[in-house]
Amino acid sequence: LFQAQSLTQPDKVSFVLLLIVMMVLLVKAVTAVEGLHLYLAPLCILPIIVRTFYDTRTALMLHVITVFMISFIVPDPFEFVFLQIFAGILLQFGITNLYRRSQFFASALVIFASYSFTYVGINMVQEGSWSQMHWETFAWFGGNAALSLFAYPLIYMFEKSFGFISEIRLMEISDSNHELLRSLNEKAPGTFQHTLQVANLAEEATRAVGGNVLLVRAGALYHDIGKMEHPGY
């Protein structure tokens, strides 16, 4: 309903299915190793990666679907589903963008905090006291949050493998120190200054209507790049 056009593009369908299968296999691998806790598996990597290439709604929906699928193979599925969905919701609405590295550390903090508070709440409702709390579980939550930082290199790998454009990539090519933009500045400085003004105007207009600011800015910066061929014109 929300990403119908993606169903006609095999690379996007393959990307989604690959992510879901990876998360299921990850949980299977963690639960198969003696001494590792289920909550070490960083399932919130999925909504982080999907959010980079799609919208928040799609990321959250795929996260919920994956969590429900995995709940059939884990012990105490109610607690598992409750923790994972709550963490996914807070992550999606707590992180506005993921094109700054600091946002990835902020997302790890959100993941740890959401797991911890939800776990405490569930245990207080079920047990009614602190005595039955498994405090070592918070260490596994910390490991989970730390492993979620691997979303950063995974985004780069998926970007190269499937030909996607992430917000991180758009930030990189929108840098005025980019090799191609520096070349434009050297060969056609007037056009380069004009390009910067157009990019600023386009960015403000896009922000006003709620569009993809980074995508429009990148397009504006390169819209006259061909004038390097004959800058005298």
C-alpha positions in Angstrom: 0.0 0.0 0.0 2.7 2.5 1.0 5.6 1.3 -1.2 3.7 -0.3 -4.1 6.3 0.9 -6.7 8.9 -1.1 -4.9 7.2 -4.4 -5.7 8.0 -3.9 -9.4 11.7 -3.4 -8.7 13.5 -6.8 -8.0 16.5 -5.1 -6.3 14.3 -3.4 -3.6 12.3 -6.6 -3.0 15.5 -8.6 -2.7 16.9 -6.0 -0.3 13.9 -6.3 2.0 13.8 -10.0 2.0 17.6 -10.3 2.6 17.3 -8.0 5.6 14.5 -10.1 7.1 16.4 -13.4 6.5 19.6 -11.9 8.0 17.8 -10.9 11.2 16.2 -14.4 11.6 19.5 -16.1 11.0 21.2 -13.7 13.5 18.8 -14.6 16.2 19.2 -18.3 15.4 22.9 -18.0 15.7 22.8 -16.1 19.0 20.4 -18.6 20.6 22.5 -21.5 19.4 25.6 -20.4 21.2 25.7 -21.4 24.8 26.3 -18.5 27.2 24.9 -15.8 24.9 21.5 -14.1 25.6 18.8 -13.6 23.1 18.8 -9.9 23.7 22.3 -9.5 22.4 21.0 -9.8 18.8 20.7 -6.2 17.5 17.3 -6.4 15.7 17.0 -2.7 15.6 19.6 -2.6 12.9 16.8 -3.5 10.5 14.7 -0.4 11.1 17.8 1.8 11.1 18.9 0.5 7.7 15.4 0.6 6.2 14.8 4.1 7.5 17.9 5.2 5.6 16.5 4.2 2.2 12.8 4.4 2.8 10.5 6.2 5.2 9.7 5.8 8.8 6.4 4.0 8.2 8.0 1.3 6.0 10.9 0.8 8.5 8.6 0.3 11.4 6.3 -2.0 9.5 9.1 -4.3 8.4 10.5 -4.3 11.9 7.2 -5.4 13.4 6.8 -8.1 10.8 10.3 -9.5 11.4 9.8 -9.4 15.2 6.6 -11.4 15.0 8.2 -13.9 12.7 11.2 -14.4 15.1 8.8 -14.7 18.1 7.9 -18.2 16.9 11.4 -19.5 17.6 12.3 -17.7 20.9 11.4 -18.4 24.5 9.0 -16.0 26.2 7.7 -14.5 23.0 5.5 -12.0 24.8 8.4 -10.2 26.5 10.5 -10.5 23.3 7.8 -8.9 21.1 6.9 -6.2 23.6 10.6 -5.2 24.0 11.5 -5.2 20.4 8.4 -3.3 19.1 8.7 -0.7 21.8 12.4 -0.2 21.0 11.6 0.1 17.3 8.9 2.7 17.8 11.0 4.9 20.1 14.0 4.6 17.7 12.0 5.6 14.6 10.3 8.6 16.3 13.3 9.6 18.4 15.8 9.8 15.5 14.9 12.3 12.9 17.8 11.7 10.4 20.8 9.4 10.1 23.3 11.4 8.0 25.4 12.5 10.9 27.6 10.0 12.8 26.4 11.4 16.1 22.9 10.2 15.2 24.1 6.6 15.2 25.4 6.9 18.7 22.2 8.7 19.7 20.2 5.7 18.2 22.3 3.3 20.3 21.5 5.2 23.4 17.8 5.2 22.5 17.9 1.5 22.0 19.5 0.8 25.3 17.2 3.1 27.2 14.0 1.7 25.6 15.0 -1.9 26.3 16.0 -1.1 29.9 12.9 0.9 30.8 10.5 -1.5 29.1 12.2 -4.5 30.7 11.9 -2.9 34.2 8.2 -2.1 33.5 7.4 -5.6 32.4 9.1 -7.2 35.4 7.5 -4.8 37.9 4.1 -5.6 36.5 4.7 -9.4 36.5 6.7 -9.8 39.7 5.8 -6.7 41.7 9.2 -6.3 43.2 12.9 -5.7 42.4 14.1 -9.0 43.8 13.2 -11.0 40.7 15.0 -8.6 38.3 17.8 -10.2 36.3 20.3 -7.3 36.4 22.8 -9.0 34.0 20.2 -8.6 31.3 21.1 -4.9 31.2 24.6 -5.8 30.2 23.1 -7.7 27.2 21.1 -4.6 26.3 24.3 -2.6 26.4 25.9 -5.1 24.0 22.9 -5.0 21.8 23.1 -1.2 21.6 26.8 -1.3 20.8 26.3 -3.9 18.0 23.6 -1.6 16.5 26.5 0.8 15.5 27.4 -1.8 12.8 24.4 -0.3 10.9 26.8 2.4 9.7 29.1 0.1 7.6 26.1 -2.1 6.6 24.4 0.9 5.1 27.4 1.5 2.9 27.5 -2.1 1.8 23.8 -2.2 0.9 24.2 1.1 -0.9 27.0 -0.2 -3.1 25.3 -3.7 -3.6 21.9 -2.5 -4.6 22.6 0.9 -6.0 20.7 2.9 -3.4 21.3 6.5 -2.4 21.4 7.1 1.4 21.2 10.4 3.2 24.8 9.9 4.2 25.8 9.7 0.5 23.8 12.8 -0.4 25.6 14.7 2.3 28.9 13.5 0.9 28.2 14.6 -2.7 26.6 17.9 -1.5 30.0 18.9 0.1 31.4 21.9 -1.8 34.8 20.3 -1.5 33.7 17.3 -3.6 36.2 16.8 -6.5 33.6 17.5 -9.2 32.3 20.7 -7.6 35.8 22.0 -7.1 36.5 21.4 -10.7 33.3 23.4 -11.6 34.5 26.2 -9.3 37.9 26.3 -11.1 36.6 26.1 -14.7 33.3 28.1 -14.4 33.4 30.1 -11.1 30.4 32.2 -12.1 28.3 29.1 -12.7 29.5 27.7 -9.4 28.3 30.7 -7.5 25.0 30.6 -9.4 24.7 26.9 -8.4 25.2 27.6 -4.7 22.4 30.2 -4.8 20.0 27.9 -6.7 20.8 25.1 -4.1 20.0 27.4 -1.2 16.7 28.6 -2.8 15.7 25.0 -3.7 16.6 23.8 -0.2 14.4 26.4 1.5 11.5 25.8 -0.9 11.7 22.0 -0.3 11.9 22.4 3.4 8.7 24.5 3.3 6.8 21.8 1.5 8.2 18.9 3.5 10.2 17.3 0.7 13.6 15.6 0.6 15.9 18.5 1.3 19.2 16.6 0.8 18.1 15.1 -2.5 17.0 18.5 -3.9 20.1 20.2 -2.8 22.3 17.6 -4.4 20.4 17.9 -7.6 20.6 21.7 -7.6 24.4 21.6 -7.0 24.9 19.4 -10.1 22.2 20.8 -12.4 24.7 22.9 -14.4 27.7 20.6 -14.1 27.9 20.2 -17.9 28.8 23.9 -18.4 32.4 22.9 -17.5 32.7 21.7 -21.1 32.4 25.3 -22.5 32.6 27.7 -19.6 33.1 30.6 -21.9 29.5 30.3 -23.2 
